[in-house]
Amino acid sequence: MYSQLGYEVSQRNFPQTPVSRDNVFRDGVGQQMATVTGTAPGGLTATLTLAVRAGAV
């Protein structure tokens, strides 16, 4: 994705923010990241498995 135009700053910043220090993902990146397949020009598919508790609103 970062190879696409408009993501130059993100590409430069990403290595400076490891998930171990990220406020969103540091408590369980394995459960919070989708698996992404495909290519930017051809289309991307994201898959994420999650649990939904019965009765949750």
MIMARKOL-328303 format. One record per atom (N, C-alpha, C): x, y, z; residue in one letter. Coordinates in steps of 0.001 Angstrom, whole numbers, padded with zeros to 6 digits, always signed. Example, Ala and Ser with C-alpha at 12.3 -4.5 7.8 and 13.67 -1.06 7.14 Angstrom:
BEGIN
+013190-005690+007800A
+012300-004500+007800A
+013200-003300+007800A
+012850-002250+007080S
+013670-001060+007140S
+012900+000030+007870S
//
This chain:
BEGIN
+000812-001175+000000M
+000000+000000+000000M
+000866+001252+000000M
+001946+001222+000770Y
+002784+002412+000874Y
+003478+002769-000433Y
+003480+001864-001396S
+004095+002180-002674S
+003198+003062-003537S
+001956+003250-003135Q
+001018+004076-003897Q
+001247+005556-003591Q
+000943+006397-004564L
+001092+007834-004370L
+000233+008314-003214L
+000769+009232-002425G
+000050+009802-001305G
+000408+009185+000037G
+001177+008102+000031Y
+001526+007423+001276Y
+003003+007601+001655Y
+003669+008543+001035E
+005100+008716+001269E
+005412+008999+002736E
+004630+009868+003380V
+004879+010216+004775V
+004614+009008+005672V
+003537+008268+005401S
+003240+007070+006192S
+004360+006046+006068S
+004879+005883+004882Q
+005968+004929+004668Q
+007190+005325+005490Q
+007456+006602+005582R
+008599+007095+006344R
+008351+006957+007853R
+007120+007173+008316N
+006812+007148+009745N
+006583+005754+010311N
+006112+004821+009508F
+005730+003498+009998F
+006836+002800+010786F
+008072+002753+010304P
+009110+002050+011080P
+009421+002705+012427P
+009023+003950+012622Q
+009307+004650+013874Q
+008261+004389+014953Q
+007192+003667+014609T
+006129+003391+015575T
+005875+001881+015621T
+006683+001149+016372P
+006446-000296+016452P
+005144-000580+017196P
+004494-001707+016880V
+003215-002006+017511V
+003344-002164+019024V
+004523-002469+019516S
+004702-002595+020965S
+004521-001260+021692S
+004633-000143+020971R
+004429+001182+021561R
+003172+001870+021054R
+002470+001254+020125D
+001279+001849+019545D
+000123+001788+020541D
-000636+002869+020675N
-001737+002919+021645N
-002893+001991+021299N
-003052+001616+020049V
-004166+000770+019641V
-003798-000706+019705V
-002639-001073+019189F
-002313-002474+018978F
-001395-003101+020020F
-000857-002349+020937R
+000147-002898+021846R
-000387-003972+022786R
-001704-004058+022959D
-002260-005054+023875D
-002746-006318+023187D
-002398-006536+021952G
-002814-007761+021291G
-002894-007626+019784G
-001805-007274+019180V
-001797-007045+017737V
-002265-008277+016972V
-001987-009467+017480G
-002394-010681+016790G
-003898-010821+016675G
-004633-010277+017636Q
-006090-010359+017603Q
-006736-009153+016919Q
-005962-008140+016600Q
-006536-006893+016106Q
-006151-006541+014676Q
-005314-007341+014073M
-004873-007044+012708M
-005522-007997+011717M
-006050-007455+010660A
-006625-008272+009600A
-005510-008867+008752A
-005807-009986+008110T
-004911-010559+007119T
-005313-009965+005778T
-004368-009345+005084V
-004668-008672+003823V
-003982-009418+002691V
-004747-009722+001649T
-004196-010374+000468T
-004544-009549-000760T
-003818-009775-001838G
-004063-009075-003090G
-003022-008004-003338G
-003311-007140-004282T
-002415-006042-004643T
-003212-004750-004711T
-002544-003635-004519A
-003226-002347-004595A
-003864-002129-005976A
-003148-002403-007058P
-003787-002191-008362P
-004903-003196-008656P
-004765-004437-008186G
-005731-005478-008505G
-006859-005618-007511G
-006703-005018-006348G
-007721-005121-005309G
-007206-005864-004095G
-007607-005439-002938L
-007186-006022-001672L
-008381-006649-000970L
-008123-007737-000248T
-009142-008379+000568T
-008603-008475+001980T
-009363-008004+002959A
-008966-008079+004361A
-009886-009068+005071A
-009274-009950+005873T
-010027-010943+006634T
-009667-010800+008103T
-010695-010724+008952L
-010483-010604+010397L
-011484-011500+011100L
-010969-012375+011945T
-011829-013249+012744T
-012032-012613+014102T
-013289-012525+014523L
-013563-011957+015841L
-014708-012702+016512L
-014781-012546+017797A
-015845-013176+018585A
-016865-012126+018968A
-018122-012520+018975V
-019203-011635+019404V
-019900-012328+020580V
-019925-011675+021698R
-020552-012227+022886R
-022076-012166+022764R
-022728-013258+023096A
-024195-013296+023034A
-024777-012243+023960A
-025758-011514+023482G
-026405-010480+024269G
-025688-009149+024230G
-024546-009083+023571A
-023803-007817+023480A
-024531-006871+022539A
-024525-005607+022877V
-025194-004607+022047V
-024153-003762+021378V
//
